[in-house]
Amino acid sequence: MKCLKSIKTKEIIRVSDEKAYNVSSEWKFIPKSEWKAQFRKATPQVEEVAVEEPTIAEKQLKKKKSK
């Protein structure tokens, strides 16, 4: 089996070796990983939330004030 990509339409197909060698010049060979990528789900984007923490110096001042 070979993976082919259309130069004009960007369509990706997987065909037998015999059919792959008989296709027109519109198609080019691509790696199987590119063919598989079209079926994978997109990875979820993780948002980072900035949490403000007091610095060590601020923590020490807070302890001194509470005593």
N, C-alpha and C positions, 0 to 999 in steps of 0.2 A: 504494500500500500504506500502511496505517495501523497503528499499534501501539495496542492497547487493554489496559487492566488492569481486572480485576474488582474492584469495591469490596468484595465479600463474601469472595471466596476469595484475592485477591491474585494470581490467575493472569494471566500476560501472554501475549497472542496477537498475531499479525500477520495481518491480513486485507486483502482488496481494499477500495478506496474505497467501492464500492457497498455491500458488506456492512457496512462500518464505520458508514455513515450510517443503516443500518436496524437497528442493535442496540438492545437495551433500555437503560434508564437505569442498569442495574447496571454498565455498562462506562464507563470514562472514557479519553480520549485521553492518551497519554504520549509523551515523546520517544523516538526510535529508539535513542538511546544507552542508555536504561534497558533496552530490550529486548535490546540487544547485551550488556549487562553480565551477564546471566544465563548466557551461554555462555563468558565469559572465565574463565581459570584465576585463582585467587587469587594475588596476588603473594607470593613467598616472604619470610618475615620474616628479617631479618638480625640476628644477635645481635652486639653489640659486647662485646669482651672487653677489660677494663681491664688495661693493661700498665703496671706501675710502673717508671718510669725515674728514675734519680737526677737530682736537680736540678743545675744548672750549678755551684752552690756545692759540692755533694757531689763532683762530678767533679774540681773544682779541688783539694779537700782530698785526694782519693785520689792525684792526681798529685804533690802536695807530699810525701805520706807515702812514696811509692815512690821518691823521689829520695834 
